[in-house]
Amino acid sequence: MLYESTRGGAAGITSAEAIKTGIAPDGGLFVPERLAKVSQEKLIQMADMSYMERAGLILGAYLDDYKPEEINACIKKAYGSKFNHDKIVPFIKLSDQMFIQELWHGPTSAFKDMALQILPHLLVRAVKKTGEEKEIIVLVATSGDTGKAALEGFKDVKGTKIIVFFPDEGVSEIQKMQMITQEGENVYAIGIKGNFDDAQSGVKNIFTNFDIKEKMAQRGFMFSSANSINWGRLAPQIVYYFSTYADLFARKEVEMGELINIVVPTGNFGNILAAYYAYRMGLPVNRLICASNENNVLTEFIISGTYDRRRDFVKTISPSMDILISSNLERLLYEANGRNFSRVREWMQELAKEGFYKIDDETHDKIASIFWSEYSNENEILNTIRSIYEEYNYIVDTHTAVGIDVYDKYVISTGDVTKSVIASTASPFKFNKSVCTAILGKESVVGKSEFELLDMLAEKSGLVVPEGLKGLDTKEIRHNIRCGVNEMRRCVEKILRI
Ligand SMILES: *Cc1c(COP(=O)(O)O)cnc(C)c1O
């Protein structure tokens, strides 16, 4: 399988090369030249496989320049012992129609682990396979969860260094402590005075800056990306949509071929794009439901066909979705408009220059025929957490609550009773302040730190505090750098001493 850029500037690239470089040289994103197909026969076989075997099947189709043994070695390192559930991704049946796909049993308690536990291993092998001798410098922009998952994934991985930029005032207490206490000899976490979009643009600018790349090359360094623009992150995310379907089939919750809806709380459009790829590969899907928070630029886009980022950035209680520029949408545009890269390039240029673009009706109709979208405000999120707790004795985090609330809106609006899988993207412990507020009332959290709330939530829910979140408050702070948006490049140069 070879890869090409969504903007037309590169083609015939191996998966190892695409994973190593992260972003195409023309600023576009790497996409496979065609989508692998998974037949119903294969899906039936998958029902008897473990998560790791399923991953081998899907990844093998896309990363065919890796030997099967290499892929299996990466899979084993990622999912072999670091997850706290033997199914890796279990599902919970809330009602006859509603299934929760728990994607947060990895070491950092958010779904980002699904891909970031394996990406470092794929990347290190990609470097070897392409004969690259430079040290890989992974730059990451994070709204909170990617940063920790990437730090944890790359920690002490030979031949790499990782530098994470997070919005200093835009992440939760727990998210921040997870990052600034990170251990490892090759890891750096830096708070920036700006929001996620600032961090993401800053990183993109560094990536595409010729001067710094030259300087790096002279010193034996090269950049790569652990953000979901990297194909090595997207491909592992396709796996769990097939996996959950196979589990539903194995447990006789669906018949083979029965269509399902998939609901995804969305920010950078990576997770839901993986669901779209799964659909195009043959997963029986009726609707993909894109759930946004008040930064509802995607909801507007899916309804109207106009993407308009010219609005205020809203800080919400689902911070991992506080994003106005959803990078991976570019890949959907590419697929949906018949792979017309010149049009994608124009739209992306308009977005960069004017802050908005409008797609043609034909492409919009195609997108709107499979995607449906709505958004939740802050009250709706809290109310959903409370009502799900009261009705099902099940506790969801704020992001998952957006998914459930939007799903309710979908059912009310369409009357559709198709069985639906809702991606649960974080453990409720990770966003415990809002979760406790929702189920125990505002007073319950007054004067308490997020660390004290961990225990309170554990007591109330009967769940155990995830290992990675325990004792965070007393861990040594190892990263104390803060910088302005315009100093990000300087920061990188300092760390690398170039
Ligand atoms: C990253 C994240 C999201 C958004 O996922 P995208 O792939 O960026 O759309 C949703 N919820 C949580 C908890 C996340 O960490």
Residues whose N, C-alpha, C, O or C-beta is under 5 A from the ligand:
A	BS01	LIG	A110 D145 P265 T266 G267 N268 F269 G270 N271 S320 H399 T425 A426
